[in-house]
């Protein structure tokens, strides 16, 4: 939470604790161990800014009805040294506290002082975090699930950075193993078909059927002609992969850049094979006594570590797909020594996670340092119907074809509007609507509206200036208080989103912030007859503008000045 809110809650706990001691000294409460004082934000802010459960929690210790305890606390409460002005008793004994006007002014001054840094905290203590996300198969284009994973991983990384972690973003390139072998066989078949005919060269049953494979084969043939038709199979396949895979990887890089996703690292699986890390991790597990042999294969003793037993190395000596993944995560947490590794994965990986954590535990790594965000599927909807193909091409919608139809702002905002474990029905019609029904338009319009206010006032010679706490105390309308309260909660929302690994909390926050600004705009005329009140409202507008920009910036959605 922000320094101001943290200070306020600390003051409040102390005041309640002192009230209990005074009540005990006066004989109004029995001498007993006082309960731990818990504070929470009421669901309905009409009940105040903070609610305290001290009376409810103390019922057993004091052997009194909570309401009587609450009355004794209220009678002995002194809020003069706090940011609060009043305490009300609600229901069976809840204590509800309301901020003093001075606090609201201090919040706005804090925003103006910190600017783009408002919302940042030291919660993460500088711990190093690696967020791996998207990591799409480089043998083909990115699908709609990758579009969701892209904004989820990127926004999560930004949220963690704002909460005080040192964060790196990583794309894991699967450029080795079975999928690359399948890619090679598919390319080879299409290349040979050019010279020998489709009937003469059967296409692999499990091969990649996409048009991109044919295009790669044609481009390869244009460059090398029939040079590889009679070459050894291994040479031909390697040449095709060396030609096509870098183009695909560059395509992934370019498409993600268009989607405003950039990585610190592009980590290639092939390096784990080349530097021996894959073989070493199997040997390490053997040394730890975590393996056994059965029918010529090497098995991991998963049951001893909370998983199921599974094969590490097949009888033919070839490692299974999970071994490079174990080596990769060992590299993250041991070799590169990140404090935390976060993987953003599709929900279909849920069975894979226990295996990975069990292997890390066997290797002596604290498996809690690996944290997994599982993301549910995305369905595209148009006119209320599920859509599987692009209008323009008639083919499956990829990230690229989605961005041809939907603005990047809308895609990033709407994909980040849902918790990761929630399935998304992405409404293609809503994403392009230019009205308040479209959430991203609604929020961006709030920013454009505040910019319009600033422009109009500037035309009248009225510009923002610093305001005293006395001037800011004029912001007494309910709509003003609600808007400032929401502004004060921004740092807490960032910290909450980081803890829950749910950046959608920030999307919901900016939606609520925008709603409160629209209410303020409709209820409170910024330019009025009182120059001090005009200055204070303008100060509030500029604070709102800053916080909205900070929130939208977390998931790289633009804040237009006019619409």
HELIX and SHEET records of a PDB file:
HELIX    1   1 UNK A    3  UNK A   25  1                                  23    
HELIX    2   2 UNK A   45  UNK A   47  5                                   3    
HELIX    3   3 UNK A   54  UNK A   57  1                                   4    
HELIX    4   4 UNK A   59  UNK A   62  1                                   4    
HELIX    5   5 UNK A   66  UNK A   75  1                                  10    
HELIX    6   6 UNK A  101  UNK A  114  1                                  14    
HELIX    7   7 UNK A  115  UNK A  117  5                                   3    
HELIX    8   8 UNK A  144  UNK A  162  1                                  19    
HELIX    9   9 UNK A  178  UNK A  196  1                                  19    
HELIX   10  10 UNK A  211  UNK A  224  1                                  14    
HELIX   11  11 UNK A  233  UNK A  258  1                                  26    
HELIX   12  12 UNK A  269  UNK A  274  1                                   6    
HELIX   13  13 UNK A  277  UNK A  287  1                                  11    
HELIX   14  14 UNK A  302  UNK A  305  5                                   4    
HELIX   15  15 UNK A  321  UNK A  330  1                                  10    
HELIX   16  16 UNK A  331  UNK A  335  3                                   5    
HELIX   17  17 UNK A  347  UNK A  349  5                                   3    
HELIX   18  18 UNK A  350  UNK A  362  1                                  13    
HELIX   19  19 UNK A  367  UNK A  369  5                                   3    
HELIX   20  20 UNK A  399  UNK A  405  1                                   7    
HELIX   21  21 UNK A  408  UNK A  415  1                                   8    
HELIX   22  22 UNK A  428  UNK A  431  1                                   4    
HELIX   23  23 UNK A  439  UNK A  459  1                                  21    
HELIX   24  24 UNK A  469  UNK A  472  1                                   4    
HELIX   25  25 UNK A  478  UNK A  488  1                                  11    
HELIX   26  26 UNK A  490  UNK A  500  1                                  11    
HELIX   27  27 UNK A  504  UNK A  523  1                                  20    
HELIX   28  28 UNK A  531  UNK A  554  1                                  24    
SHEET    1   A 4 UNK A  39  UNK A  40  0                                        
SHEET    2   A 4 UNK A  50  UNK A  52 -1                                        
SHEET    3   A 4 UNK A  94  UNK A  99 -1                                        
SHEET    4   A 4 UNK A  84  UNK A  90 -1                                        
SHEET    1   B 5 UNK A 265  UNK A 268  0                                        
SHEET    2   B 5 UNK A 166  UNK A 173  1                                        
SHEET    3   B 5 UNK A 128  UNK A 132  1                                        
SHEET    4   B 5 UNK A 340  UNK A 346  1                                        
SHEET    5   B 5 UNK A 370  UNK A 375  1                                        
SHEET    1   C 3 UNK A 291  UNK A 294  0                                        
SHEET    2   C 3 UNK A 297  UNK A 300 -1                                        
SHEET    3   C 3 UNK A 310  UNK A 313 -1                                        
SHEET    1   D 3 UNK A 385  UNK A 387  0                                        
SHEET    2   D 3 UNK A 378  UNK A 382 -1                                        
SHEET    3   D 3 UNK A 424  UNK A 427  1                                        
END                                                                             
